[in-house]
Amino acid sequence: MTITRRKFNILTGAGALTWGLSASAPALFGANKPRAVVIGGGAGGATAARYIAKDSKGAIDVTLIEPSRRYYTCFFSNLYLGGFREFDSIGHGYGKLASDYDVNVVHDWAVAIDRDKKEVVLGSGARVPYDRLIVSPGIDIKYDSIPGYSVDAAGVMPHAWKSGTQAQLLKARVDNMKEGGTFVMVPPPNPFRCPPGPYERISMIAHALKQKNPKAKIIVLDPKPKFSKQALFMDGWQQHYPGMVEWLDPGAHGGIKNVNADAMEIVTDLDTFKADAACVVPAQKAGEIAAVAGLTDKGGWCPINPATMQSKVDDNIHVIGDASIAAAMPKSAFSANSQAKSAAMAVRAALINAKAFPARYSNTCWSLIATNDGVKVGAKYKPGTDKIEATNTFISKVGETSELREQTYEESLGWYDGITTDMFG
């Protein structure tokens, strides 16, 4: 039987692919084409798949492996919590990658990587062969990094730090708080996805509470003594939400000793905090497939070559986005998108001898504090000998005009539209 690309996508999309792909690889992936496979369909993986396919002009067979049929971005999920966006507006499909760029989109879990055979093993049991592999699995949550926290506890005190429905759960819990109730936020320790993210989340929940529950309180039990854009956020909280937000560093609260989700309590050396709603974000690590494949170090992240994003463990594998150790670059969607383009260029150079230019990376992280009050931080980077290095940096300043802050917010909206188009076509 001849299996066309359309039939292949229907089979894999339906979860009906139960035979090994390696035995029939030439028929499926093109006997005369080199094969690039991408694991993970987020800001890094979707971008990499699209750029390899687009810029190789059909010379490389590209497969994207992603279990979710619709991807909900973590970036801008805080704006959903604050009431600035609808949930559907942060959801995106993979149809254009398949139809417009001829990417094989396989909706299945990558459960192992056979590095000797150069095959990705899927949850269905199928094997996808590759000549070059890009791994962009994002993060996994280290639930046991906080005593008492667990997968079950996340159903009551959601972390909402991965794309999906946890953001909806968190919003529902905040919206249903009793009048004058208490929201407790436990940010994660370094390193973690989106350094300003917890503090934008606090701002957006404060914004929502100010509209519907103005006597409510927010308590932040931070494991860190300082955080990204700290002066900007604290100034914003004082200006927009005076008396609502109380931030406690570890010197003040003494550390998180236990989380009791059933009682909605968070125990510290200072006190036991009773929450009407809570967001608990534990420590993080590279997505599980990276560890299973032996690509991580003792810290749980993936060392890379800064010039190509190649794994320091396996030259045939590139690791991009949150899972990688990108040194000066934060774990952000912008960073992942930037790294994806350099990795895609390196893959094309390796597989079809395309010209490769020196890698250049960039990042900007926007945060919304209140209506039209946007701030940002960012930098440009270059690959150094051993790590990615910042070449220049910028950050918003306390006391900027309302016109500039509104302009910064509008800039972030344009970026969101631009990056999601860059990811999904």
C-alpha positions as CSV (number, residue, x, y, z in Angstrom):
1,M,0.0,0.0,0.0
2,T,1.3,3.5,-0.8
3,I,0.9,5.8,2.1
4,T,0.6,9.4,1.1
5,R,1.5,12.3,3.4
6,R,-2.2,12.9,3.9
7,K,-2.9,9.3,4.9
8,F,0.1,9.4,7.2
9,N,-1.2,12.5,9.0
10,I,-4.6,11.0,9.3
11,L,-3.2,7.8,10.8
12,T,-1.0,9.5,13.3
13,G,-3.5,12.1,14.2
14,A,-6.0,9.4,15.0
15,G,-3.5,7.6,17.2
16,A,-3.8,4.5,15.0
17,L,-0.1,4.2,14.0
18,T,0.9,1.0,15.7
19,W,3.5,-0.4,13.4
20,G,7.2,0.5,13.4
21,L,8.0,3.5,11.2
22,S,11.6,2.5,10.8
23,A,10.8,-0.5,8.7
24,S,8.9,1.6,6.2
25,A,10.8,4.8,6.5
26,P,11.7,5.3,2.8
27,A,8.0,5.1,1.8
28,L,6.9,7.5,4.5
29,F,9.6,10.1,4.7
30,G,11.1,10.2,1.2
31,A,13.9,7.8,0.3
32,N,16.0,10.6,-1.1
33,K,15.5,13.3,1.5
34,P,17.4,13.8,4.7
35,R,15.1,13.7,7.7
36,A,14.8,16.3,10.4
37,V,12.6,15.5,13.4
38,V,11.4,18.0,16.0
39,I,10.1,17.0,19.5
40,G,7.8,19.6,21.0
41,G,5.5,22.0,19.3
42,G,5.9,25.1,21.4
43,A,7.8,28.4,20.8
44,G,11.0,26.5,20.0
45,G,9.8,23.4,18.3
46,A,7.1,24.7,16.1
47,T,9.4,27.6,15.0
48,A,12.2,25.2,14.2
49,A,10.0,22.8,12.2
50,R,8.5,25.7,10.2
51,Y,11.9,27.3,9.4
52,I,13.6,24.0,8.4
53,A,10.7,23.2,6.1
54,K,10.3,26.7,4.7
55,D,13.9,27.5,4.1
56,S,14.9,24.1,2.7
57,K,12.1,24.4,0.1
58,G,11.2,20.8,0.3
59,A,14.7,19.4,0.3
60,I,14.4,18.1,3.9
61,D,11.6,15.9,5.2
62,V,10.4,17.5,8.4
63,T,8.4,15.8,11.2
64,L,7.0,17.6,14.3
65,I,6.0,15.4,17.2
66,E,3.6,17.0,19.6
67,P,0.9,15.3,21.7
68,S,-1.5,18.3,21.9
69,R,-3.7,19.1,19.0
70,R,-4.1,22.6,20.2
71,Y,-1.3,24.5,21.9
72,Y,-2.2,27.1,24.6
73,T,0.7,29.5,25.2
74,C,2.0,30.1,28.7
75,F,3.0,33.5,27.6
76,F,0.0,35.8,27.7
77,S,-1.9,33.3,30.0
78,N,-1.4,35.9,32.7
79,L,-3.4,38.4,30.7
80,Y,-6.2,35.8,30.5
81,L,-6.1,35.6,34.3
82,G,-6.3,39.4,34.5
83,G,-9.3,39.6,32.2
84,F,-7.4,41.2,29.3
85,R,-7.8,38.2,26.9
86,E,-10.2,35.3,26.3
87,F,-8.8,31.8,26.8
88,D,-9.4,30.8,23.1
89,S,-7.1,33.7,22.0
90,I,-4.1,32.0,23.4
91,G,-4.8,28.6,21.7
92,H,-3.3,27.7,18.4
93,G,-3.5,24.7,16.0
94,Y,-0.9,23.0,13.7
95,G,-2.9,22.9,10.5
96,K,-0.9,25.5,8.6
97,L,2.4,23.8,9.4
98,A,1.0,20.7,7.7
99,S,-0.9,22.4,4.8
100,D,1.3,25.4,4.0
101,Y,4.8,24.0,4.9
102,D,4.4,20.3,4.3
103,V,5.4,19.4,7.9
104,N,4.4,15.9,9.0
105,V,2.6,16.7,12.3
106,V,2.4,13.7,14.5
107,H,0.2,14.0,17.5
108,D,1.8,11.5,19.9
109,W,4.1,11.4,22.9
110,A,7.8,11.0,22.3
111,V,8.7,8.5,25.1
112,A,12.3,7.6,24.2
113,I,15.2,8.5,21.8
114,D,17.3,5.6,20.5
115,R,20.4,7.6,19.8
116,D,22.3,4.6,18.4
117,K,19.6,3.9,15.8
118,K,18.7,7.6,15.4
119,E,15.0,7.0,16.0
120,V,12.4,8.6,18.2
121,V,10.1,6.1,20.0
122,L,6.5,7.1,20.2
123,G,3.9,6.2,22.8
124,S,2.1,4.2,20.1
125,G,5.2,2.0,19.8
126,A,6.1,3.5,16.4
127,R,9.6,4.7,15.6
128,V,10.4,7.8,13.7
129,P,13.9,7.9,12.1
130,Y,16.0,11.1,11.9
131,D,19.2,12.3,10.5
132,R,19.1,15.4,12.8
133,L,16.8,15.8,15.8
134,I,15.7,19.0,17.6
135,V,14.5,18.5,21.1
136,S,12.3,21.3,22.5
137,P,10.3,19.6,25.3
138,G,9.9,22.7,27.5
139,I,9.8,22.1,31.3
140,D,8.5,19.5,33.7
141,I,7.5,20.3,37.3
142,K,9.5,19.0,40.2
143,Y,6.5,18.5,42.5
144,D,8.5,17.1,45.4
145,S,10.6,20.2,45.6
146,I,7.9,21.7,47.9
147,P,7.0,19.5,50.9
148,G,3.4,18.4,50.6
149,Y,2.9,19.5,47.0
150,S,1.9,16.9,44.4
151,V,0.1,16.3,41.1
152,D,-3.1,16.0,43.2
153,A,-2.4,19.2,45.1
154,A,-2.0,21.0,41.8
155,G,-5.7,20.3,41.2
156,V,-6.5,22.5,44.2
157,M,-3.5,24.9,44.2
158,P,-2.7,25.0,40.5
159,H,0.8,25.9,39.3
160,A,-0.5,26.8,35.8
161,W,3.1,26.9,34.5
162,K,2.5,24.6,31.5
163,S,0.1,25.3,28.6
164,G,-3.3,23.8,29.1
165,T,-6.4,24.0,31.3
166,Q,-4.6,24.8,34.6
167,A,-4.9,28.5,33.8
168,Q,-8.6,28.1,33.6
169,L,-8.7,26.3,36.9
170,L,-6.6,29.1,38.5
171,K,-8.9,31.8,37.1
172,A,-12.0,30.0,38.4
173,R,-10.6,29.8,41.9
174,V,-9.6,33.4,41.9
175,D,-13.0,34.5,40.6
176,N,-14.8,32.5,43.2
177,M,-12.8,33.7,46.3
178,K,-14.9,35.0,49.1
179,E,-15.2,38.7,49.6
180,G,-12.0,40.0,51.3
181,G,-10.3,36.6,51.0
182,T,-6.6,35.8,50.6
183,F,-4.7,34.7,47.6
184,V,-1.3,33.1,48.2
185,M,1.4,32.9,45.5
186,V,4.5,30.7,45.9
187,P,6.9,31.6,43.0
188,P,9.5,29.0,41.9
189,P,13.2,29.0,42.7
190,N,15.8,29.8,40.0
191,P,16.1,28.7,37.3
192,F,12.6,28.6,35.9
193,R,10.5,29.4,32.9
194,C,9.8,33.1,32.4
195,P,11.6,35.0,35.2
196,P,9.1,37.9,35.3
197,G,6.1,35.6,35.0
198,P,5.1,35.0,38.6
199,Y,5.1,38.8,39.3
200,E,3.1,39.6,36.2
201,R,0.7,36.9,37.4
202,I,0.5,38.7,40.8
203,S,-0.2,41.9,39.0
204,M,-2.9,40.4,36.8
205,I,-4.7,38.7,39.7
206,A,-4.5,41.9,41.7
207,H,-6.1,43.7,38.7
208,A,-8.9,41.1,38.6
209,L,-9.5,41.3,42.4
210,K,-9.5,45.1,42.3
211,Q,-12.5,45.0,39.9
212,K,-14.5,42.3,41.7
213,N,-13.1,41.8,45.2
214,P,-11.2,45.0,46.2
215,K,-10.8,44.1,49.9
216,A,-9.0,40.8,49.0
217,K,-5.3,40.4,49.9
218,I,-2.4,38.8,48.0
219,I,0.5,37.2,49.9
220,V,3.6,36.3,48.0
221,L,5.9,33.7,49.7
222,D,9.0,33.9,47.6
223,P,11.9,31.4,47.9
224,K,14.2,34.1,46.3
225,P,15.6,37.2,47.9
226,K,15.1,39.2,44.6
227,F,13.4,38.8,41.3
228,S,13.2,40.1,37.7
229,K,12.0,43.7,37.3
230,Q,11.6,43.9,41.1
231,A,11.6,47.7,41.3
232,L,9.2,48.0,38.4
233,F,6.7,45.5,39.9
234,M,6.9,46.9,43.4
235,D,6.4,50.4,42.2
236,G,3.4,49.3,40.1
237,W,1.8,47.4,43.0
238,Q,2.1,50.4,45.2
239,Q,0.7,52.7,42.5
240,H,-2.2,50.5,41.3
241,Y,-3.0,48.1,44.2
242,P,-1.9,49.9,47.4
243,G,-2.2,47.7,50.5
244,M,-3.3,44.6,48.5
245,V,0.1,42.9,47.7
246,E,2.5,41.7,50.5
247,W,5.8,40.2,49.2
248,L,7.8,38.2,51.7
249,D,11.3,37.0,50.9
250,P,12.9,33.9,52.5
251,G,14.5,36.0,55.2
252,A,11.0,37.1,56.3
253,H,9.1,33.8,56.1
254,G,11.9,31.4,56.7
255,G,11.1,29.0,53.9
256,I,8.1,26.8,52.8
257,K,7.9,23.9,55.3
258,N,4.7,22.3,54.0
259,V,1.8,22.7,51.7
260,N,-1.6,21.2,52.8
261,A,-3.9,21.5,49.8
262,D,-6.9,19.9,51.6
263,A,-6.8,22.6,54.3
264,M,-5.6,25.3,51.8
265,E,-2.7,26.0,54.1
266,I,1.0,26.9,53.4
267,V,3.2,26.5,56.4
268,T,6.4,28.6,56.9
269,D,8.7,29.3,59.8
270,L,6.9,32.7,60.1
271,D,3.3,31.5,60.1
272,T,0.8,29.2,58.6
273,F,-1.0,31.0,55.8
274,K,-4.6,30.2,55.1
275,A,-5.5,30.7,51.4
276,D,-8.9,31.0,49.8
277,A,-7.1,30.5,46.5
278,A,-3.5,29.8,45.8
279,C,-0.9,29.3,43.0
280,V,2.1,27.2,43.9
281,V,4.9,26.9,41.4
282,P,7.6,24.4,42.3
283,A,11.1,24.0,40.9
284,Q,11.5,22.9,37.3
285,K,13.6,20.8,35.0
286,A,13.9,20.0,31.4
287,G,11.0,18.0,29.9
288,E,11.1,14.3,30.7
289,I,12.1,13.1,27.3
290,A,15.4,15.0,27.6
291,A,16.3,13.1,30.8
292,V,15.2,9.8,29.4
293,A,17.5,10.3,26.4
294,G,20.4,11.1,28.6
295,L,20.7,14.8,27.5
296,T,20.5,16.4,30.9
297,D,23.2,17.2,33.5
298,K,22.9,16.7,37.3
299,G,20.8,19.8,37.6
300,G,18.2,18.5,35.2
301,W,18.9,20.8,32.2
302,C,20.6,20.2,28.9
303,P,24.1,21.5,28.1
304,I,24.5,22.8,24.6
305,N,27.0,24.2,22.1
306,P,26.3,28.0,22.1
307,A,26.9,28.4,18.4
308,T,24.5,25.7,17.1
309,M,22.4,24.7,20.1
310,Q,23.7,21.2,19.6
311,S,23.7,18.9,22.6
312,K,27.1,18.5,24.3
313,V,26.1,14.8,24.6
314,D,25.1,14.1,21.0
315,D,26.1,16.1,17.9
316,N,23.1,14.8,16.0
317,I,20.7,16.4,18.5
318,H,20.0,20.1,19.1
319,V,18.2,21.2,22.3
320,I,16.4,24.5,22.3
321,G,14.1,26.5,24.5
322,D,13.5,26.1,28.2
323,A,15.2,22.7,28.4
324,S,18.6,24.1,27.4
325,I,21.3,25.7,29.4
326,A,21.5,28.9,27.5
327,A,23.5,30.8,30.1
328,A,22.7,34.5,30.0
329,M,19.4,33.9,28.0
330,P,16.3,33.5,30.2
331,K,13.9,30.6,29.7
332,S,11.3,32.5,27.6
333,A,9.2,32.1,24.5
334,F,11.2,34.8,22.8
335,S,14.5,33.0,23.6
336,A,13.2,29.7,22.4
337,N,12.0,31.3,19.1
338,S,15.4,32.9,18.6
339,Q,17.3,29.7,19.4
340,A,15.0,27.7,17.1
341,K,16.1,29.8,14.1
342,S,19.8,29.2,14.8
343,A,19.2,25.5,15.3
344,A,17.2,25.3,12.1
345,M,20.0,27.0,10.2
346,A,22.5,24.5,11.6
347,V,20.3,21.6,10.7
348,R,19.9,22.8,7.1
349,A,23.7,23.3,6.9
350,A,24.3,19.8,8.1
351,L,21.7,18.0,6.0
352,I,21.7,19.9,2.6
353,N,25.0,21.9,2.9
354,A,23.0,25.1,3.1
355,K,25.0,28.2,4.0
356,A,25.1,28.9,7.8
357,F,25.7,32.4,9.3
358,P,27.0,33.1,12.8
359,A,24.3,32.7,15.3
360,R,22.8,35.8,16.9
361,Y,20.2,35.5,19.7
362,S,17.8,38.0,21.3
363,N,15.1,38.2,23.9
364,T,12.5,40.6,25.3
365,C,10.1,39.8,28.1
366,W,7.1,42.1,28.4
367,S,4.9,42.3,31.5
368,L,1.6,44.0,32.1
369,I,1.2,45.5,35.6
370,A,-2.2,47.2,35.1
371,T,-4.3,48.6,32.3
372,N,-1.9,50.0,29.6
373,D,1.0,49.8,32.1
374,G,3.5,47.6,30.3
375,V,7.2,47.1,31.1
376,K,9.9,45.1,29.5
377,V,13.4,43.7,29.9
378,G,15.7,42.2,27.3
379,A,19.0,41.8,25.6
380,K,20.9,40.7,22.5
381,Y,23.3,37.8,22.7
382,K,26.1,36.0,20.9
383,P,27.6,32.6,21.3
384,G,30.8,32.6,23.3
385,T,33.4,29.9,23.6
386,D,31.6,28.0,26.3
387,K,28.3,29.8,26.7
388,I,25.8,32.3,25.3
389,E,26.8,35.8,26.3
390,A,24.8,39.1,26.5
391,T,26.1,41.9,24.2
392,N,23.7,44.6,25.4
393,T,20.7,44.8,27.7
394,F,17.8,47.1,28.4
395,I,15.0,47.4,30.9
396,S,12.1,49.8,31.5
397,K,12.6,52.4,34.2
398,V,10.5,53.5,37.2
399,G,8.7,56.8,36.6
400,E,8.2,56.4,32.8
401,T,5.3,58.3,31.3
402,S,1.9,56.7,30.9
403,E,2.3,57.2,27.1
404,L,5.5,55.1,27.0
405,R,4.0,52.4,29.2
406,E,1.0,52.2,26.9
407,Q,3.3,52.0,23.9
408,T,5.2,49.1,25.6
409,Y,2.0,47.3,26.1
410,E,0.9,47.8,22.5
411,E,4.4,46.6,21.5
412,S,3.8,43.3,23.4
413,L,0.5,42.7,21.6
414,G,2.2,43.1,18.3
415,W,4.9,40.7,19.4
416,Y,2.4,38.1,20.4
417,D,0.7,38.2,17.0
418,G,4.1,38.1,15.4
419,I,5.6,35.2,17.3
420,T,2.5,33.0,17.1
421,T,2.5,33.5,13.3
422,D,6.2,32.7,13.3
423,M,5.5,29.5,15.1
424,F,2.4,28.2,13.4
425,G,2.3,30.0,10.1
